[in-house]
């Protein structure tokens, strides 16, 4: 039921970054559910992670190891290894230890990632048994298979890739992500991996990722739920024949930052398009806010309203639900008579009330589209924010009711 999300685009290999996929049979026999990634020696790695207090064991280990020059990433699906206490840390580390032994690196250079059911013990033996196969199949052109390997309730793999020229050298940025439900990242996405062959210092790379996440993954929501396992990692292998980026300035820095932002945006929007049970892709744009946060407060109030989301699913232009959500978003001294609301270019609310030119037929025509823009004008200042979300369908309820079946 993905909205406007088709086959994967061409995913250009990134020199110095390899991916290998294997089957551990964690939830389903024969399914590829373990992915190993290898970074060339000398690569720099940046990461952003969930803000959920029930931070999963693999996330805790990743945070501890980010300064240890990570070389390997290992991902399993089907089990989140979250809310598992000390045992969860031990089992996550056991997987890292097994991989470290296989490849001959310190365990601190292995970053673990998990996604799936919360609260269940990690099946270490199954994962460890699959690691040799994943390592044996490490290759730079395995992005598409890895995109499938990290999926859970996703209906399609998600990937994005771009290239640009700098001083006669082609620079590549490629990424994959997964996520379809429990999506309001508050940092990144459920799982995301982006790599480039440029050389970038670790602190600059971290700043680039933080900015990219805030403009993309931190502007999407399916259901308002922040996962315990959200992780997004950016790797710079340094294999392209260009000078390292050591300062946040210059032509190469600007071009690379733009390319990473582009890939992150495409990955984030792909998650929304593949939202669990989604039949509509909804852009919510809030203009005229006094500051950034109140624009986001209004946007998320509308995006998270079950009444708005179900009206979108039903193609019902019930604009009263939108203004009600704006009203409870928590803006102080909101002058409702200044508020205007549009569905695409159709003005449905003018100066706080039904627009004189509006007809139900106009609204219904917009709401029947697969892709919808809800634009809200607050007339309180010069700030503007945009987020992306979905409708709420019968299928979303079915998927989540049967998630552990």
C-alpha positions as CSV (number, residue, x, y, z in Angstrom):
1,X,0.0,0.0,0.0
2,X,3.0,2.3,-0.2
3,X,2.1,5.7,-1.6
4,X,4.2,6.6,-4.6
5,X,7.1,4.4,-3.5
6,X,8.3,2.1,-6.3
7,X,11.4,0.0,-7.0
8,X,14.7,1.1,-5.5
9,X,16.6,3.6,-7.5
10,X,20.2,2.9,-8.6
11,X,22.2,2.6,-5.5
12,X,25.8,3.5,-6.3
13,X,28.5,1.5,-4.5
14,X,30.6,3.6,-2.1
15,X,34.3,2.7,-2.3
16,X,35.5,1.4,1.1
17,X,32.0,0.4,2.4
18,X,30.8,-3.2,2.1
19,X,27.6,-5.0,3.0
20,X,26.8,-8.6,3.6
21,X,23.5,-10.3,4.2
22,X,22.5,-13.7,5.8
23,X,19.5,-15.5,7.2
24,X,19.3,-16.3,10.9
25,X,15.6,-17.2,10.9
26,X,14.9,-15.0,13.9
27,X,11.1,-14.7,13.1
28,X,10.8,-16.5,9.8
29,X,12.8,-19.4,8.4
30,X,14.8,-18.4,5.3
31,X,14.4,-14.7,5.7
32,X,17.5,-12.5,5.3
33,X,17.5,-10.8,8.7
34,X,21.2,-10.2,9.6
35,X,23.3,-7.6,7.9
36,X,27.0,-6.9,8.4
37,X,28.6,-3.7,7.1
38,X,32.4,-3.1,6.9
39,X,34.0,0.4,6.8
40,X,37.5,0.8,5.3
41,X,40.2,1.4,7.8
42,X,40.5,5.1,8.5
43,X,36.8,5.8,8.0
44,X,35.0,8.2,10.3
45,X,31.6,7.4,11.7
46,X,28.9,9.6,13.1
47,X,25.6,8.6,14.7
48,X,22.3,10.0,16.1
49,X,20.1,7.9,18.3
50,X,16.7,7.6,20.0
51,X,15.7,9.9,22.8
52,X,13.4,7.2,24.3
53,X,14.3,6.6,28.0
54,X,13.9,2.9,27.3
55,X,17.0,3.0,25.1
56,X,17.7,-0.4,23.6
57,X,20.9,-2.3,24.6
58,X,22.5,-2.0,21.1
59,X,21.9,1.7,21.2
60,X,23.7,2.0,24.5
61,X,26.7,0.1,23.2
62,X,26.8,2.2,20.0
63,X,26.9,5.4,22.0
64,X,29.8,4.0,24.1
65,X,31.8,3.0,21.0
66,X,31.4,5.9,18.7
67,X,34.9,7.2,19.6
68,X,36.6,3.8,19.1
69,X,36.9,4.2,15.3
70,X,34.2,1.7,14.4
71,X,34.9,-0.7,11.5
72,X,31.9,-3.0,11.5
73,X,28.2,-2.7,12.0
74,X,25.9,-5.6,12.6
75,X,22.1,-5.4,12.3
76,X,19.4,-8.0,13.2
77,X,15.7,-7.7,12.6
78,X,12.9,-9.5,14.3
79,X,14.1,-8.7,17.8
80,X,14.7,-5.2,19.3
81,X,16.7,-6.3,22.3
82,X,15.0,-3.4,24.2
83,X,13.8,-3.4,27.8
84,X,16.0,-6.4,28.4
85,X,18.3,-5.0,31.1
86,X,21.8,-6.3,31.8
87,X,21.1,-9.5,29.9
88,X,20.4,-7.4,26.8
89,X,23.7,-5.7,27.0
90,X,25.5,-9.0,27.5
91,X,23.7,-10.6,24.5
92,X,24.3,-7.6,22.2
93,X,28.0,-7.6,23.2
94,X,28.1,-11.4,22.6
95,X,27.1,-10.8,19.0
96,X,29.7,-8.1,18.6
97,X,32.3,-10.4,20.2
98,X,31.6,-13.2,17.7
99,X,31.8,-10.8,14.8
100,X,35.1,-9.3,16.1
101,X,36.6,-12.8,16.4
102,X,35.5,-13.6,12.8
103,X,37.1,-10.5,11.3
104,X,40.0,-10.0,13.7
105,X,39.2,-6.6,15.2
106,X,38.6,-5.3,18.8
107,X,35.1,-5.7,20.0
108,X,34.9,-2.0,20.6
109,X,35.0,-1.4,16.8
110,X,31.8,-3.3,16.3
111,X,28.5,-1.4,16.5
112,X,25.3,-3.4,17.0
113,X,21.8,-2.5,15.8
114,X,18.5,-4.3,16.4
115,X,14.9,-3.8,15.4
116,X,11.7,-5.9,16.1
117,X,9.7,-7.0,19.1
118,X,10.5,-5.2,22.4
119,X,11.1,-7.1,25.6
120,X,12.2,-10.5,24.2
121,X,15.7,-12.0,24.8
122,X,18.0,-11.7,21.8
123,X,18.5,-15.1,20.0
124,X,22.3,-14.9,20.1
125,X,23.0,-18.4,18.9
126,X,20.9,-17.9,15.7
127,X,22.5,-14.5,14.9
128,X,26.0,-15.8,15.6
129,X,25.4,-18.8,13.4
130,X,24.5,-16.5,10.5
131,X,27.5,-14.1,10.9
132,X,30.1,-16.2,8.9
133,X,27.7,-16.2,5.9
134,X,27.1,-12.5,6.1
135,X,30.9,-11.8,6.3
136,X,31.6,-14.1,3.4
137,X,29.2,-12.1,1.2
138,X,30.6,-8.6,2.0
139,X,30.5,-6.5,-1.2
140,X,30.3,-2.9,-2.1
141,X,27.3,-3.5,-4.4
142,X,25.0,-5.1,-1.9
143,X,23.0,-2.0,-0.9
144,X,19.7,-3.3,-2.3
145,X,19.9,-6.7,-0.6
146,X,20.9,-5.0,2.7
147,X,17.9,-2.7,2.3
148,X,15.7,-5.8,2.3
149,X,17.6,-7.3,5.1
150,X,16.9,-4.5,7.6
151,X,13.1,-4.5,6.9
152,X,10.4,-5.4,9.5
153,X,6.9,-4.3,8.7
154,X,8.1,-2.4,5.7
155,X,6.5,-3.4,2.4
156,X,9.4,-2.3,0.3
157,X,13.1,-1.6,0.8
158,X,14.1,2.1,1.0
159,X,17.2,3.5,-0.6
160,X,18.6,6.7,-2.1
161,X,21.8,7.6,-3.9
162,X,23.4,10.6,-5.5
163,X,26.8,11.6,-7.0
164,X,28.5,14.9,-7.8
165,X,31.8,16.0,-9.3
166,X,34.5,17.9,-7.5
167,X,37.8,18.8,-9.2
168,X,37.2,15.9,-11.7
169,X,36.5,13.4,-9.0
170,X,33.1,11.7,-8.6
171,X,31.8,11.8,-5.0
172,X,29.1,9.3,-4.0
173,X,26.5,9.3,-1.2
174,X,24.3,6.3,-0.8
175,X,21.9,5.2,2.0
176,X,19.2,2.8,3.1
177,X,16.7,3.0,5.8
178,X,13.9,1.0,7.4
179,X,10.7,2.0,9.2
180,X,7.0,1.9,8.7
181,X,5.5,2.1,12.2
182,X,6.5,3.4,15.6
183,X,7.7,6.5,13.7
184,X,8.3,9.8,15.3
185,X,12.0,9.6,15.5
186,X,13.0,12.6,17.6
187,X,16.5,12.0,16.3
188,X,16.8,10.0,13.1
189,X,14.8,7.0,11.8
190,X,14.3,3.6,13.1
191,X,17.4,2.4,11.3
192,X,19.3,4.4,8.7
193,X,22.8,3.9,7.1
194,X,24.3,6.5,4.8
195,X,27.9,6.3,3.4
196,X,30.1,8.5,1.3
197,X,33.6,8.0,-0.1
198,X,34.6,11.6,0.9
199,X,37.0,12.1,3.7
200,X,35.5,14.1,6.6
201,X,36.7,14.7,10.2
202,X,34.6,13.0,12.8
203,X,33.3,16.3,14.4
204,X,32.3,17.8,11.0
205,X,30.7,14.5,10.0
206,X,28.7,14.5,13.2
207,X,27.5,18.0,12.6
208,X,26.5,17.2,9.0
209,X,24.4,14.2,10.2
210,X,22.8,16.1,13.0
211,X,21.7,18.8,10.6
212,X,20.5,16.3,8.0
213,X,18.5,14.4,10.6
214,X,16.8,17.5,11.8
215,X,15.7,18.5,8.3
216,X,14.5,15.0,7.3
217,X,14.0,12.2,9.8
218,X,13.1,14.6,12.6
219,X,10.3,15.9,10.4
220,X,8.3,12.7,9.8
221,X,5.7,10.9,11.8
222,X,3.5,7.9,11.2
223,X,1.9,7.5,14.6
224,X,3.7,9.7,17.1
225,X,5.5,6.8,18.7
226,X,9.3,7.1,19.2
227,X,11.1,3.8,19.0
228,X,13.5,2.4,21.6
229,X,15.9,1.6,18.8
230,X,16.1,4.6,16.5
231,X,19.6,4.9,15.0
232,X,21.1,6.6,12.0
233,X,24.7,6.3,11.1
234,X,26.8,8.3,8.6
235,X,30.1,6.8,7.4
236,X,32.9,8.6,5.5
237,X,35.4,6.2,4.0
238,X,37.8,8.7,2.6
239,X,38.5,6.6,-0.5
240,X,37.7,9.4,-3.0
241,X,40.8,11.2,-4.2
242,X,40.0,14.6,-2.7
243,X,41.4,16.5,0.3
244,X,39.7,15.7,3.7
245,X,37.0,18.1,4.9
246,X,38.4,19.5,8.1
247,X,36.3,22.7,8.4
248,X,32.6,23.5,7.9
249,X,33.2,25.6,4.8
250,X,34.2,25.5,1.2
251,X,32.9,24.2,-2.1
252,X,33.3,20.5,-1.3
253,X,31.8,20.8,2.2
254,X,28.8,22.6,0.8
255,X,28.3,20.1,-2.0
256,X,28.7,17.1,0.3
257,X,26.3,18.5,2.9
258,X,23.7,19.1,0.2
259,X,24.1,15.6,-1.2
260,X,23.7,14.0,2.3
261,X,20.7,16.2,3.0
262,X,19.1,15.1,-0.3
263,X,19.7,11.4,0.5
264,X,18.4,11.7,4.1
265,X,15.3,13.5,2.8
266,X,14.5,10.9,0.3
267,X,14.9,8.1,2.8
268,X,12.8,9.9,5.4
269,X,10.0,10.5,3.0
270,X,10.1,6.9,1.8
271,X,9.4,5.8,5.3
272,X,6.3,7.9,5.4
273,X,5.2,6.7,2.0
274,X,5.5,3.1,3.3
275,X,3.8,3.9,6.6
276,X,1.9,1.0,8.0
277,X,-1.4,0.9,6.2
278,X,-0.8,4.3,4.6
279,X,-3.0,5.3,1.7
280,X,-2.1,9.0,1.7
281,X,1.1,10.9,1.8
282,X,0.4,14.2,3.7
283,X,2.6,17.3,3.8
284,X,1.8,19.7,6.7
285,X,3.2,23.1,6.2
286,X,2.9,25.7,9.0
287,X,3.8,29.3,8.1
288,X,3.9,32.6,10.1
289,X,4.9,31.2,13.4
290,X,6.6,33.3,16.1
291,X,9.4,30.7,16.3
292,X,10.3,27.2,15.0
293,X,8.9,25.2,17.9
294,X,5.4,26.6,17.7
295,X,5.3,25.8,14.0
296,X,6.3,22.3,14.9
297,X,3.8,22.1,17.8
298,X,0.9,23.0,15.4
299,X,2.1,20.7,12.7
300,X,2.4,17.7,15.0
301,X,-0.9,18.4,16.7
302,X,-2.6,18.1,13.3
303,X,-0.4,15.2,12.2
304,X,-1.1,13.1,15.3
305,X,-4.8,13.8,15.6
306,X,-6.6,10.4,15.1
307,X,-9.7,12.4,13.9
308,X,-7.7,14.3,11.2
309,X,-5.9,11.1,10.1
310,X,-9.1,9.1,9.8
311,X,-10.7,12.0,7.9
312,X,-7.8,11.9,5.5
313,X,-8.2,8.1,5.1
314,X,-11.9,8.6,4.3
315,X,-11.1,11.5,1.9
316,X,-13.5,13.6,4.1
317,X,-12.7,17.4,4.1
318,X,-13.8,17.7,7.7
319,X,-11.7,20.9,8.2
320,X,-13.2,21.4,11.7
321,X,-10.9,18.6,12.9
322,X,-7.9,20.5,11.6
323,X,-8.7,23.8,13.3
324,X,-9.5,22.0,16.6
325,X,-6.0,20.4,16.5
326,X,-4.5,23.9,15.8
327,X,-6.4,25.2,18.8
328,X,-5.1,22.6,21.3
329,X,-1.5,22.8,20.1
330,X,-0.6,25.0,23.0
331,X,0.2,28.3,21.4
332,X,-0.1,31.1,23.9
333,X,-2.5,34.0,22.9
334,X,-3.4,32.5,19.5
335,X,-5.4,35.0,17.6
336,X,-7.8,32.5,15.9
337,X,-9.2,35.2,13.6
338,X,-5.8,35.5,11.9
339,X,-5.6,31.8,11.1
340,X,-6.0,30.6,7.4
341,X,-6.0,27.0,6.3
342,X,-5.6,25.5,2.8
343,X,-5.9,22.1,1.3
344,X,-3.4,22.3,-1.6
345,X,-4.4,25.7,-3.1
346,X,-8.0,25.6,-1.8
347,X,-8.6,28.0,1.0
348,X,-10.9,26.2,3.5
349,X,-10.5,28.5,6.5
350,X,-10.0,32.3,6.2
351,X,-9.6,34.6,9.2
352,X,-10.5,31.8,11.6
353,X,-13.8,30.7,9.9
354,X,-15.0,28.9,6.8
355,X,-13.8,30.6,3.7
356,X,-16.6,32.3,1.8
357,X,-15.3,30.8,-1.5
358,X,-15.0,27.3,-0.2
359,X,-17.2,24.4,-1.3
360,X,-17.3,20.9,0.0
361,X,-16.7,19.6,-3.5
362,X,-13.4,21.5,-3.7
363,X,-12.2,20.0,-0.4
364,X,-13.4,16.5,-1.4
365,X,-11.4,16.7,-4.6
366,X,-8.2,17.4,-2.8
367,X,-8.7,14.8,-0.1
368,X,-9.3,12.1,-2.8
369,X,-5.7,12.6,-4.0
370,X,-2.9,10.2,-2.9
371,X,-0.7,13.2,-1.9
372,X,-2.2,16.1,0.0
373,X,-0.8,19.4,1.3
374,X,-2.3,21.0,4.4
375,X,-1.0,24.5,4.7
376,X,-1.6,26.6,7.9
377,X,-1.0,30.3,8.2
378,X,-0.7,31.6,11.7
379,X,0.2,35.2,11.0
380,X,2.3,35.5,14.2
381,X,5.8,35.8,12.8
382,X,8.2,34.8,10.0
383,X,9.0,31.1,10.9
384,X,8.0,28.2,8.8
385,X,8.2,24.4,9.3
386,X,7.2,21.4,7.2
387,X,6.6,17.8,8.3
388,X,5.3,14.7,6.6
389,X,2.8,12.1,7.8
390,X,0.1,9.6,6.7
391,X,-3.5,8.8,7.2
392,X,-4.7,6.2,9.7
393,X,-6.4,3.2,8.0
394,X,-7.9,-0.1,8.9
395,X,-4.7,-1.8,7.8
396,X,-2.6,0.1,10.3
397,X,-4.8,-1.3,13.1
398,X,-4.6,-4.8,11.6
399,X,-0.8,-4.7,11.2
400,X,-0.2,-3.6,14.8
401,X,-2.8,-5.9,16.3
402,X,-1.1,-8.9,14.6
403,X,2.5,-7.7,15.0
404,X,3.7,-10.5,17.3
405,X,1.7,-13.2,15.5
